[in-house]
Amino acid sequence: MSTSPESSLRRFLDRAYLRFALGFVAFVLLLGWLERLGWSRTAIGLTFLLATLAVYATIGIITRTIDPIEYYVAGRRVPAFYNGMALAADWLSAASFLGLAGTLYLQGFNGLAFVLGWTGGFVLVALFLAPYLRQFGQFTIPDFLAERYGGALPRVFGVVALLLCSFVYVVAQIYGVGLITSRLTGLAFEVGVFLGLGGILVCSFLGGMRAITWTQVAQYIVLMVAFVTPVVWLSVKQTGWLLPQLSYGAQLQKVTERERALAATPEEVHVQRIWSHQAQVLRERLRDPAAALERERARAEEHLEALRRIDADPADLAQAERALSRLPRDVASARALWMQQLEHAQAMAATLGGMPSHAEPYTTAIAAAGAQAPPDERARRNFLALVFCLVVGTAALPHLLVRFYTVPSVRQARLSVAWGAGFIALLYLTAPALAVLVKYEVLAGLVGTRFDALPSWVSAWSRVDPGLLSVRDLNRDGVVQLGEISIGPDIIVLAAAEIAGLPYVVAALVAAGGLAAALSTADGLLLAITSALSHDLYYKTLDPHADTARRVTLSKVLLLVVALLAAYIAAQKPADILFLVSAAFSLAAAAFFPALVLGIFWSRINAAGALCGMAAGLGVTLYYMATTQPWLRAVLGLAGEPRLWWDIQPIAAGVFGVPVGAAVMVLVSLMTPAPPPAQRAWVRRLRSPATAAAEKL
């Protein structure tokens, strides 16, 4: 009895990844034993970093290729089960692994918008896109646009839109890589960015989609073991249950009780007033930034000169010199810094350090002590707008959609979505529990601790980046208040094990999992970017006669250039990971979703309508982000308060771009000549086989 190649490949993969999973668990247990024997934290962190990168590099070297079918779509022979696992790893980026639980920690119920949005998008993918894209075949999303709408212009516009949304997304991943690498190694953040970049490049540079696919399967195993371990440990520690998804409800009640108690304490009210005063000082500076900067510089220089005259302690002199050097260099920098500080001070002046009550829906923290705001219509609108952007953006991300070109058939494409959604759900059902369990540790453990007895993880993370964690004794009572803790969402998961007092090997394991999540998504994004440049722009548009070796070589060179540019921008820390990722979703939704769905299901849409709609949707989204997001406003030199449309935050800018783009597509298509009959027949042929295959399931 003969065995099919597909069955042989599946059995080989089953054995290989089972051995890898068992070996990884044994590796973690070995490092835990070595920690008990006295191994240093630095040695454990470096071992985790180097060992996991070595595994990914080995897979990349073994699967290297210059065959374009293998390089771009992994030979179209990836089984649905493993494509679903690779899809999950591609999807579970630094934002999901690092940012999701952190956002739930800071925003409570309001953070569930990310869970709903990111999971709901896979329904649209399964119903409206995956089977039809696999039926179409080819390599990229611009390929589809060019074939559906005809000519080079839709392809070029698709390349531009793909570069924009994917580049923003890959910057977020490399930011996460730098954050994790610097924590594991103790190196500076900027050095960690470029060190972690090497792990990204090895797989995507050598083997393209084939190497990325098999590496992502290994990375999914690593990141899930890493994410689940501290949550289960915390659950057992706090509740005695192994399944945190079923047990964290009791801890949520305790968190709510603790929030109410803290909100009414005089110490917390005092800290709120201090933050309010700082906000007022910053408002005064922003009224005349030039004069304020001169005053601040003069005060710093006078203080330094006074210390020199009295021959002060060298440490005091050094501190005064650092304070002078940290002043903004010019008025524009001062305005940007003070606007950022004002936003932070205003948030911290609210109850519970600016966090809404964890269990209350659609609430925001308010400045009055002892209470939370009632359900807020603005919060509700932002919640729904963000869910919409994430759902539609999920169904339009080019680096995810291209995964459905790698499976053998239309049926396998639909099964890939089902497997991928299941693998993703394992993490998404665990993240809310982690947020609650960590918040309980902070409220019941860290708050109320004396500053001279702070745990070591506080100073360790403060050294990585004071913007991520800062604990300052504002009211000078020697005791930590909640309003004195400034914590960024990007470190909640990474610091969870240390916050809970677990062995350092668990913290290193979590960091390795975060690194796997960031690397897996960055690999897919970089390949999507370079495929668009080398395949769509160079081969399909500029030089159709280019040979295979030249196309793949060019793709590798472009991959290196794009990766270095993204690493440079990530080193500037333009925004937190979750905003960058959400911005990419809004951009992808506005640029691609209407064009793809209407292109499949409405044969009347033509090239003019698609191009005008994509330009209008993308333009509206970019304009709203640029005029409302603080970092972009500072870069563009925009002064004054941002003007929000219906109070929608810039993170959900796509809620305006998508309907505008779709409406323009429909109107322009109806006002211009219909597409040629051959193109309309092509659309009908594209739908029929995919629909028939779907009906057989």
C-alpha positions as CSV (number, residue, x, y, z in Angstrom):
1,M,0.0,0.0,0.0
2,S,1.6,3.3,-1.2
3,T,1.7,6.3,1.1
4,S,0.9,9.8,-0.4
5,P,3.5,12.6,-0.1
6,E,1.0,14.6,2.0
7,S,0.6,11.7,4.6
8,S,4.4,11.2,4.8
9,L,5.0,14.9,5.3
10,R,2.3,15.0,8.0
11,R,3.8,12.1,9.9
12,F,7.3,13.6,9.7
13,L,6.0,16.9,11.1
14,D,4.1,15.2,13.9
15,R,7.2,13.4,15.1
16,A,9.5,16.4,14.7
17,Y,7.4,18.9,16.6
18,L,6.4,16.4,19.3
19,R,10.1,15.9,20.0
20,F,10.7,19.7,19.9
21,A,7.9,20.3,22.4
22,L,9.2,17.6,24.8
23,G,12.8,18.8,24.4
24,F,11.8,22.4,25.1
25,V,10.0,21.5,28.3
26,A,13.0,19.4,29.4
27,F,15.2,22.5,28.6
28,V,13.1,24.7,30.9
29,L,13.2,22.2,33.7
30,L,17.0,21.9,33.3
31,L,17.5,25.7,33.6
32,G,15.2,25.7,36.7
33,W,17.4,23.1,38.3
34,L,20.5,25.1,37.4
35,E,19.0,28.2,38.9
36,R,18.6,26.3,42.2
37,L,22.3,25.3,41.9
38,G,23.2,29.0,41.8
39,W,23.3,30.0,38.1
40,S,23.0,33.8,37.7
41,R,20.0,35.5,36.2
42,T,22.2,36.9,33.4
43,A,23.4,33.4,32.5
44,I,19.9,32.0,32.4
45,G,18.6,34.9,30.3
46,L,21.4,34.6,27.8
47,T,20.9,30.8,27.6
48,F,17.2,31.2,26.8
49,L,17.9,33.9,24.2
50,L,20.8,32.1,22.5
51,A,19.2,28.6,22.6
52,T,15.9,29.7,21.1
53,L,17.6,31.9,18.4
54,A,19.8,28.9,17.6
55,V,16.8,26.6,17.1
56,Y,15.1,29.2,14.8
57,A,18.4,29.8,12.9
58,T,18.8,26.0,12.4
59,I,15.4,25.7,10.9
60,G,16.1,28.6,8.6
61,I,19.4,27.1,7.5
62,I,17.9,23.6,6.9
63,T,15.0,25.0,4.8
64,R,16.9,27.6,2.8
65,T,15.8,27.9,-0.9
66,I,16.0,30.0,-4.0
67,D,12.9,28.4,-5.7
68,P,10.3,31.2,-5.9
69,I,7.4,28.8,-5.3
70,E,9.1,27.6,-2.1
71,Y,10.4,31.1,-1.1
72,Y,7.1,32.9,-1.6
73,V,4.4,30.3,-0.7
74,A,6.2,27.3,0.8
75,G,5.5,25.1,-2.2
76,R,1.7,25.2,-1.6
77,R,1.9,22.0,0.5
78,V,1.6,23.1,4.1
79,P,-1.0,20.9,5.9
80,A,-4.0,22.8,7.3
81,F,-3.2,21.9,11.0
82,Y,0.4,23.3,10.7
83,N,-0.7,26.2,8.6
84,G,-3.2,27.0,11.3
85,M,-0.4,26.9,13.9
86,A,1.8,29.1,11.8
87,L,-1.1,31.4,11.2
88,A,-1.6,31.7,15.0
89,A,2.1,32.4,15.5
90,D,2.0,35.0,12.7
91,W,-1.0,36.5,14.4
92,L,0.1,36.3,18.0
93,S,2.5,39.2,17.7
94,A,4.2,41.2,20.4
95,A,1.0,43.2,20.7
96,S,-1.0,40.0,21.5
97,F,1.6,38.4,23.7
98,L,2.9,41.6,25.5
99,G,0.2,44.2,25.0
100,L,-3.1,42.4,25.3
101,A,-2.9,41.4,29.0
102,G,-1.2,44.7,29.8
103,T,-4.1,46.6,28.2
104,L,-6.6,44.5,30.1
105,Y,-4.7,45.3,33.3
106,L,-4.9,49.1,32.6
107,Q,-8.3,49.3,31.0
108,G,-10.2,46.5,32.5
109,F,-13.4,45.7,30.7
110,N,-12.7,48.3,28.0
111,G,-9.6,46.2,26.9
112,L,-11.9,43.3,25.9
113,A,-12.4,45.3,22.6
114,F,-9.1,43.8,21.5
115,V,-10.2,40.2,22.3
116,L,-13.5,40.6,20.5
117,G,-12.0,42.4,17.5
118,W,-9.1,40.2,16.9
119,T,-11.1,37.0,17.1
120,G,-14.1,38.3,15.2
121,G,-11.9,39.1,12.2
122,F,-11.3,35.4,11.6
123,V,-15.0,34.9,10.9
124,L,-14.7,37.4,8.0
125,V,-11.5,35.7,6.8
126,A,-13.1,32.3,6.7
127,L,-16.3,33.4,5.0
128,F,-15.3,36.1,2.6
129,L,-11.6,35.9,1.8
130,A,-9.5,32.7,2.5
131,P,-11.1,30.2,0.1
132,Y,-11.3,32.7,-2.8
133,L,-7.7,33.9,-2.4
134,R,-6.5,30.2,-2.4
135,Q,-8.6,29.6,-5.5
136,F,-7.0,32.6,-7.1
137,G,-3.5,31.3,-6.3
138,Q,-0.5,33.5,-7.1
139,F,1.8,35.0,-4.5
140,T,0.7,38.3,-3.0
141,I,-2.4,40.6,-2.4
142,P,-1.2,43.1,-5.0
143,D,-1.3,40.2,-7.4
144,F,-5.0,39.8,-6.7
145,L,-5.6,43.6,-7.1
146,A,-3.8,43.6,-10.5
147,E,-5.7,40.6,-11.8
148,R,-9.1,41.7,-10.5
149,Y,-8.9,45.4,-11.6
150,G,-6.5,45.1,-14.5
151,G,-3.3,47.1,-15.2
152,A,-0.2,48.1,-13.2
153,L,-1.8,51.0,-11.3
154,P,-3.9,48.8,-8.9
155,R,-0.8,46.7,-8.2
156,V,1.4,49.7,-7.5
157,F,-1.2,51.2,-5.2
158,G,-1.6,47.9,-3.4
159,V,2.2,47.8,-2.9
160,V,2.2,51.3,-1.4
161,A,-0.7,50.5,1.0
162,L,0.9,47.1,1.9
163,L,4.3,48.8,2.7
164,L,2.6,51.4,4.8
165,C,0.5,49.1,7.1
166,S,3.1,46.3,7.2
167,F,6.0,48.7,8.0
168,V,4.1,50.2,11.0
169,Y,3.3,46.7,12.2
170,V,6.9,45.4,11.9
171,V,8.2,48.5,13.8
172,A,6.0,47.4,16.7
173,Q,7.4,43.9,16.6
174,I,11.0,45.0,16.5
175,Y,10.2,47.4,19.4
176,G,9.0,44.3,21.3
177,V,12.2,42.4,20.3
178,G,14.4,45.1,21.7
179,L,12.4,45.3,24.9
180,I,12.7,41.6,25.5
181,T,16.3,41.3,24.4
182,S,17.5,44.1,26.6
183,R,15.7,42.6,29.6
184,L,17.2,39.1,29.0
185,T,20.8,40.4,28.4
186,G,21.0,43.6,30.4
187,L,22.1,45.5,27.3
188,A,20.8,48.9,26.3
189,F,17.4,48.9,24.5
190,E,18.8,50.2,21.3
191,V,21.5,47.4,21.3
192,G,18.8,44.9,22.1
193,V,16.8,46.0,19.0
194,F,19.6,45.2,16.6
195,L,20.7,42.0,18.4
196,G,17.2,40.6,18.2
197,L,17.0,41.7,14.6
198,G,19.5,39.0,13.8
199,G,17.0,36.3,14.8
200,I,14.4,37.8,12.6
201,L,16.7,37.9,9.5
202,V,18.1,34.4,9.7
203,C,14.8,32.6,8.9
204,S,13.2,35.1,6.5
205,F,16.5,35.9,4.7
206,L,17.5,32.3,4.0
207,G,14.3,30.4,3.3
208,G,11.4,32.8,2.8
209,M,7.9,31.5,3.4
210,R,9.1,27.9,3.7
211,A,11.6,28.7,6.5
212,I,9.2,31.1,8.2
213,T,6.3,28.5,8.2
214,W,8.3,25.8,10.0
215,T,9.9,28.3,12.3
216,Q,6.6,29.7,13.3
217,V,5.2,26.3,14.3
218,A,8.2,26.0,16.7
219,Q,7.6,29.6,17.9
220,Y,4.0,28.9,18.6
221,I,4.9,26.0,20.9
222,V,7.4,28.2,22.7
223,L,5.1,31.2,23.2
224,M,2.2,29.2,24.4
225,V,4.2,27.3,27.0
226,A,5.7,30.6,28.0
227,F,2.4,32.4,28.3
228,V,0.4,29.7,30.1
229,T,3.1,28.7,32.7
230,P,3.0,31.9,34.9
231,V,-0.8,32.2,34.6
232,V,-1.3,28.6,35.9
233,W,1.3,29.2,38.6
234,L,-0.4,32.4,39.7
235,S,-3.8,30.7,39.7
236,V,-2.6,27.8,41.8
237,K,-0.9,30.3,44.2
238,Q,-3.9,32.6,44.6
239,T,-6.9,30.2,44.2
240,G,-5.6,26.6,44.2
241,W,-7.0,26.0,40.7
242,L,-5.0,24.8,37.7
243,L,-7.4,26.3,35.2
244,P,-7.1,30.1,35.5
245,Q,-9.9,30.7,33.0
246,L,-12.4,29.1,35.5
247,S,-10.9,30.5,38.7
248,Y,-10.0,34.2,38.2
249,G,-13.6,35.4,38.8
250,A,-13.0,35.1,42.5
251,Q,-9.9,37.2,42.2
252,L,-11.8,39.8,40.2
253,Q,-14.2,40.3,43.1
254,K,-11.2,40.9,45.4
255,V,-9.6,43.3,42.9
256,T,-12.9,45.3,42.8
257,E,-13.1,45.4,46.6
258,R,-9.4,46.6,46.8
259,E,-10.0,49.3,44.2
260,R,-12.9,50.7,46.2
261,A,-10.9,50.7,49.4
262,L,-7.8,52.4,47.8
263,A,-9.9,55.1,46.0
264,A,-11.1,56.5,49.4
265,T,-7.8,56.6,51.3
266,P,-6.3,60.1,52.1
267,E,-2.9,59.0,50.9
268,E,-4.2,58.3,47.4
269,V,-6.1,61.6,47.3
270,H,-2.9,63.4,48.3
271,V,-1.1,61.8,45.4
272,Q,-3.9,62.8,43.0
273,R,-3.5,66.4,44.1
274,I,0.2,66.3,43.5
275,W,-0.4,65.0,39.9
276,S,-3.0,67.7,39.4
277,H,-0.5,70.4,40.4
278,Q,2.1,69.0,38.0
279,A,-0.5,69.1,35.2
280,Q,-1.2,72.7,36.0
281,V,2.5,73.6,35.9
282,L,2.8,71.9,32.5
283,R,-0.2,73.8,31.2
284,E,1.5,77.1,32.2
285,R,4.7,76.0,30.4
286,L,2.8,75.2,27.2
287,R,1.3,78.7,27.1
288,D,4.7,80.1,26.2
289,P,7.1,77.2,25.6
290,A,10.0,79.4,24.5
291,A,10.0,81.5,27.7
292,A,9.4,78.5,29.9
293,L,12.4,76.6,28.4
294,E,14.6,79.6,29.0
295,R,13.5,79.8,32.6
296,E,14.0,76.1,33.2
297,R,17.5,76.2,31.6
298,A,18.4,79.3,33.7
299,R,17.3,77.6,36.9
300,A,19.2,74.4,36.1
301,E,22.4,76.4,35.4
302,E,22.0,78.5,38.5
303,H,21.5,75.3,40.6
304,L,24.6,73.7,39.1
305,E,26.7,76.8,39.6
306,A,25.6,77.1,43.2
307,L,26.7,73.5,43.9
308,R,30.0,74.2,42.3
309,R,30.6,77.3,44.5
310,I,30.0,75.3,47.7
311,D,32.1,72.4,46.5
312,A,29.1,70.0,46.7
313,D,29.3,66.2,46.8
314,P,30.2,64.8,43.3
315,A,27.1,62.7,43.2
316,D,24.9,65.9,43.6
317,L,27.0,67.6,40.9
318,A,26.5,64.7,38.6
319,Q,22.8,64.7,39.2
320,A,22.5,68.5,38.5
321,E,24.5,68.1,35.3
322,R,22.3,65.3,34.1
323,A,19.2,67.4,34.9
324,L,20.6,70.2,32.7
325,S,21.6,67.9,29.9
326,R,18.1,66.3,29.8
327,L,16.4,69.6,29.2
328,P,14.9,69.9,25.7
329,R,17.3,71.3,23.1
330,D,14.7,73.5,21.3
331,V,11.2,74.8,21.6
332,A,9.7,72.1,19.4
333,S,11.2,69.4,21.5
334,A,10.1,71.1,24.7
335,R,6.5,71.4,23.5
336,A,6.4,67.7,22.5
337,L,7.9,66.6,25.8
338,W,5.7,68.7,27.9
339,M,2.5,67.7,26.0
340,Q,3.4,64.1,26.6
341,Q,4.1,64.8,30.3
342,L,0.8,66.7,30.6
343,E,-1.2,63.8,29.1
344,H,0.5,61.5,31.6
345,A,-0.1,63.8,34.6
346,Q,-3.7,64.3,33.8
347,A,-4.2,60.5,33.6
348,M,-2.4,59.9,36.9
349,A,-4.5,62.6,38.6
350,A,-7.6,60.5,38.2
351,T,-8.7,57.9,40.7
352,L,-6.7,54.6,40.9
353,G,-3.8,56.1,39.0
354,G,-5.9,56.7,35.9
355,M,-7.2,53.2,35.6
356,P,-11.0,52.6,35.3
357,S,-12.6,50.0,37.6
358,H,-11.6,46.6,36.2
359,A,-15.0,45.0,36.2
360,E,-17.2,48.0,35.2
361,P,-18.1,48.3,31.5
362,Y,-17.6,51.5,29.6
363,T,-16.2,53.6,32.5
364,T,-13.3,56.0,32.7
365,A,-11.4,57.1,35.8
366,I,-12.3,60.5,37.1
367,A,-10.4,63.0,39.2
368,A,-12.8,63.0,42.2
369,A,-11.7,60.7,44.9
370,G,-13.6,57.7,46.0
371,A,-15.7,57.1,42.9
372,Q,-15.6,56.0,39.3
373,A,-17.4,57.6,36.4
374,P,-20.8,56.1,35.4
375,P,-21.0,54.3,32.1
376,D,-19.7,56.8,29.5
377,E,-21.2,57.1,26.0
378,R,-17.8,58.1,24.7
379,A,-16.2,55.0,26.1
380,R,-18.9,52.9,24.6
381,R,-18.4,54.5,21.2
382,N,-14.7,54.0,21.3
383,F,-15.1,50.4,22.4
384,L,-17.4,49.6,19.4
385,A,-15.2,51.7,17.0
386,L,-12.1,49.8,18.0
387,V,-13.8,46.4,17.7
388,F,-14.9,47.4,14.2
389,C,-11.4,48.4,13.2
390,L,-9.8,45.3,14.6
391,V,-12.4,42.9,13.0
392,V,-12.1,44.5,9.6
393,G,-8.3,45.0,9.9
394,T,-7.8,41.3,10.8
395,A,-9.5,40.4,7.6
396,A,-7.3,42.7,5.5
397,L,-3.8,42.2,6.8
398,P,-1.7,41.2,3.8
399,H,0.9,39.1,5.7
400,L,-2.0,36.9,7.1
401,L,-3.9,36.6,3.9
402,V,-0.9,35.4,2.0
403,R,-0.7,32.3,4.3
404,F,-3.7,30.9,2.4
405,Y,-1.6,30.6,-0.7
406,T,0.6,28.0,1.1
407,V,-2.0,25.2,1.5
408,P,-2.7,22.6,-1.1
409,S,-6.4,23.4,-1.7
410,V,-9.4,25.7,-1.0
411,R,-10.7,23.2,1.6
412,Q,-7.4,23.3,3.4
413,A,-7.5,27.1,3.4
414,R,-10.8,27.1,5.2
415,L,-9.6,24.5,7.7
416,S,-6.5,26.6,8.3
417,V,-8.7,29.4,9.5
418,A,-10.5,27.1,11.9
419,W,-7.3,25.6,13.3
420,G,-5.7,29.0,13.6
421,A,-8.7,30.5,15.5
422,G,-8.5,27.5,17.9
423,F,-4.8,28.0,18.6
424,I,-5.3,31.7,19.0
425,A,-8.2,31.2,21.4
426,L,-5.9,29.3,23.8
427,L,-4.0,32.6,24.5
428,Y,-7.0,35.0,24.2
429,L,-8.9,33.0,26.9
430,T,-5.9,33.2,29.2
431,A,-5.0,36.8,28.8
432,P,-7.9,38.2,30.8
433,A,-7.1,35.9,33.7
434,L,-3.4,37.0,33.7
435,A,-4.5,40.6,33.8
436,V,-6.7,40.1,36.9
437,L,-4.2,37.8,38.7
438,V,-1.3,40.3,38.2
439,K,-3.5,43.3,39.2
440,Y,-4.3,41.5,42.4
441,E,-0.6,40.9,43.1
442,V,0.1,44.7,42.6
443,L,-2.9,46.0,44.6
444,A,-2.5,43.5,47.5
445,G,1.3,43.2,47.5
446,L,3.2,46.2,45.9
447,V,0.8,48.9,47.1
448,G,1.5,49.6,50.7
449,T,5.1,48.4,50.5
450,R,7.8,50.7,52.0
451,F,10.2,52.2,49.4
452,D,13.2,50.8,51.2
453,A,11.7,47.3,50.8
454,L,10.8,47.4,47.1
455,P,11.3,44.1,45.2
456,S,14.3,43.9,42.9
457,W,12.1,43.7,39.7
458,V,11.1,47.3,40.2
459,S,14.6,48.7,39.8
460,A,15.4,46.1,37.1
461,W,12.6,47.2,34.8
462,S,13.1,50.9,35.6
463,R,16.7,50.6,34.3
464,V,15.3,49.1,31.0
465,D,13.1,52.1,30.5
466,P,11.7,54.5,33.1
467,G,8.8,55.1,30.8
468,L,7.7,51.5,31.2
469,L,7.9,51.4,35.0
470,S,8.4,54.2,37.5
471,V,7.7,54.1,41.2
472,R,8.2,57.5,42.9
473,D,7.5,58.7,46.5
474,L,5.5,61.7,45.5
475,N,3.9,62.4,48.9
476,R,7.2,61.5,50.7
477,D,5.5,59.2,53.2
478,G,7.9,56.3,52.4
479,V,5.0,54.0,51.4
480,V,4.0,53.0,47.8
481,Q,0.6,54.3,46.8
482,L,-1.2,53.2,43.6
483,G,-1.0,56.7,42.2
484,E,2.8,56.6,42.5
485,I,3.1,53.6,40.2
486,S,3.4,54.4,36.5
487,I,3.4,51.2,34.6
488,G,3.3,50.6,30.8
489,P,1.1,47.9,29.3
490,D,4.1,46.4,27.5
491,I,5.8,44.9,30.6
492,I,2.8,43.4,32.4
493,V,3.3,40.0,30.9
494,L,7.1,40.1,30.9
495,A,7.2,41.1,34.6
496,A,4.3,38.9,35.7
497,A,6.5,36.1,37.0
498,E,8.7,38.5,39.0
499,I,5.7,40.4,40.3
500,A,4.4,37.1,41.6
501,G,7.7,36.2,43.2
502,L,8.2,33.1,40.9
503,P,11.7,31.7,40.0
504,Y,13.6,33.7,37.5
505,V,13.6,30.9,35.1
506,V,9.9,31.4,34.6
507,A,10.5,35.1,33.9
508,A,13.1,34.2,31.3
509,L,10.7,31.7,29.8
510,V,8.1,34.4,29.4
511,A,10.6,36.7,27.8
512,A,11.6,33.9,25.4
513,G,7.9,33.4,24.6
514,G,7.5,37.1,23.9
515,L,10.6,37.0,21.7
516,A,9.1,34.1,19.8
517,A,5.8,36.0,19.3
518,A,7.6,39.2,18.0
519,L,10.0,37.2,15.8
520,S,7.2,35.1,14.2
521,T,5.1,38.1,13.2
522,A,8.1,40.2,12.1
523,D,9.3,37.4,9.8
524,G,5.9,37.2,8.1
525,L,5.7,41.0,7.8
526,L,9.2,41.4,6.4
527,L,8.5,38.7,3.8
528,A,5.2,40.4,2.8
529,I,7.0,43.7,2.4
530,T,9.9,42.4,0.4
531,S,7.7,40.1,-1.8
532,A,5.6,43.2,-2.7
533,L,8.8,45.1,-3.6
534,S,10.7,42.3,-5.5
535,H,7.7,40.4,-7.0
536,D,5.1,43.0,-7.6
537,L,7.1,46.2,-8.1
538,Y,10.2,44.8,-9.7
539,Y,9.3,41.6,-11.5
540,K,5.6,42.3,-12.4
541,T,5.9,46.0,-13.1
542,L,9.5,47.0,-14.0
543,D,11.3,43.9,-15.4
544,P,8.9,41.0,-16.3
545,H,11.9,39.1,-17.9
546,A,14.0,38.9,-14.6
547,D,15.2,35.4,-13.9
548,T,14.3,33.4,-10.8
549,A,17.6,33.8,-9.0
550,R,17.7,37.5,-9.5
551,R,14.1,37.9,-8.1
552,V,14.8,35.9,-4.9
553,T,18.2,37.6,-4.4
554,L,16.6,41.0,-4.7
555,S,14.0,40.0,-2.2
556,K,16.7,39.1,0.3
557,V,18.6,42.3,-0.2
558,L,15.4,44.4,0.2
559,L,14.5,42.4,3.3
560,L,17.8,43.4,4.9
561,V,17.3,47.1,4.1
562,V,13.7,47.2,5.3
563,A,14.6,45.4,8.5
564,L,17.4,47.8,9.3
565,L,15.2,50.8,8.6
566,A,12.4,49.4,10.8
567,A,14.9,48.7,13.6
568,Y,16.2,52.2,13.5
569,I,12.7,53.7,13.8
570,A,11.8,51.2,16.6
571,A,14.9,52.3,18.5
572,Q,13.3,55.8,18.6
573,K,10.3,54.5,20.6
574,P,7.7,56.3,18.6
575,A,4.7,54.9,20.5
576,D,3.6,51.9,22.6
577,I,3.3,48.5,20.9
578,L,-0.4,48.3,21.0
579,F,-1.0,51.7,19.3
580,L,1.4,50.9,16.5
581,V,-0.3,47.5,15.9
582,S,-3.8,49.0,16.0
583,A,-2.7,51.8,13.6
584,A,-1.6,49.1,11.2
585,F,-5.0,47.4,11.5
586,S,-6.8,50.6,10.7
587,L,-4.6,51.3,7.7
588,A,-5.0,47.8,6.3
589,A,-8.8,47.8,6.8
590,A,-9.2,51.1,5.0
591,A,-6.8,50.2,2.2
592,F,-7.7,46.6,1.4
593,F,-10.9,45.3,3.0
594,P,-13.5,47.0,0.7
595,A,-11.4,46.4,-2.4
596,L,-10.9,42.7,-1.7
597,V,-14.5,41.9,-0.6
598,L,-16.2,44.0,-3.3
599,G,-13.7,42.7,-5.8
600,I,-14.8,39.1,-5.0
601,F,-18.6,39.6,-4.6
602,W,-19.5,42.5,-6.8
603,S,-18.5,42.1,-10.4
604,R,-19.6,45.7,-11.3
605,I,-16.8,47.4,-9.3
606,N,-14.1,48.6,-11.7
607,A,-10.5,49.8,-11.5
608,A,-11.4,53.5,-11.1
609,G,-13.8,52.8,-8.3
610,A,-11.2,50.6,-6.5
611,L,-8.4,53.0,-6.8
612,C,-10.4,56.1,-5.7
613,G,-11.9,54.2,-2.8
614,M,-8.6,52.8,-1.6
615,A,-7.0,56.3,-1.8
616,A,-10.0,58.0,-0.1
617,G,-10.2,55.4,2.8
618,L,-6.4,55.4,3.4
619,G,-6.3,59.2,3.1
620,V,-9.0,59.8,5.7
621,T,-7.4,57.3,8.1
622,L,-4.0,58.8,7.8
623,Y,-5.3,62.3,8.2
624,Y,-7.2,61.5,11.4
625,M,-4.2,59.7,12.9
626,A,-1.8,62.5,12.0
627,T,-4.0,65.2,13.5
628,T,-5.0,63.4,16.7
629,Q,-2.2,61.1,17.8
630,P,0.2,62.9,20.2
631,W,3.5,61.6,18.8
632,L,2.5,62.3,15.2
633,R,1.3,65.7,16.1
634,A,4.6,66.5,17.7
635,V,6.5,65.2,14.6
636,L,4.3,67.4,12.4
637,G,4.6,70.4,14.7
638,L,0.9,70.7,15.3
639,A,0.1,72.8,18.4
640,G,-3.1,73.1,20.5
641,E,-5.6,70.4,21.5
642,P,-6.5,67.7,19.0
643,R,-10.0,67.8,17.6
644,L,-11.5,64.4,17.8
645,W,-14.5,63.4,15.6
646,W,-17.3,62.1,17.9
647,D,-14.6,61.7,20.6
648,I,-13.2,58.7,18.7
649,Q,-9.5,58.0,19.7
650,P,-6.8,57.8,17.0
651,I,-6.3,54.1,17.6
652,A,-9.7,53.5,15.9
653,A,-9.1,55.9,12.9
654,G,-10.2,53.1,10.5
655,V,-13.8,53.5,11.6
656,F,-13.9,56.6,9.4
657,G,-11.7,55.4,6.6
658,V,-13.4,52.0,5.8
659,P,-16.9,53.3,5.2
660,V,-15.6,56.3,3.2
661,G,-13.5,54.0,1.1
662,A,-16.4,51.6,0.4
663,A,-18.8,54.4,-0.4
664,V,-16.4,56.0,-2.8
665,M,-15.8,52.6,-4.5
666,V,-19.5,52.1,-5.1
667,L,-20.2,55.6,-6.3
668,V,-17.2,55.9,-8.6
669,S,-17.8,52.4,-10.1
670,L,-21.5,53.3,-10.8
671,M,-20.5,56.6,-12.4
672,T,-17.9,55.1,-14.7
673,P,-18.0,52.4,-17.4
674,A,-18.4,48.8,-16.2
675,P,-15.4,46.5,-16.3
676,P,-14.9,44.4,-19.4
677,P,-17.0,41.3,-19.8
678,A,-14.0,39.0,-19.5
679,Q,-13.1,40.5,-16.1
680,R,-16.6,40.0,-14.8
681,A,-16.6,36.4,-16.0
682,W,-13.3,36.0,-14.2
683,V,-15.0,37.1,-11.0
684,R,-17.7,34.5,-11.4
685,R,-15.2,31.8,-12.1
686,L,-13.3,32.8,-9.0
687,R,-16.4,32.4,-6.8
688,S,-17.9,29.2,-8.2
689,P,-15.2,26.6,-7.3
690,A,-14.6,28.1,-3.9
691,T,-18.3,28.2,-3.1
692,A,-18.7,24.6,-4.3
693,A,-15.8,23.5,-2.1
694,A,-17.3,25.3,0.9
695,E,-20.6,23.6,0.4
696,K,-18.9,20.2,0.6
697,L,-17.6,20.9,4.1
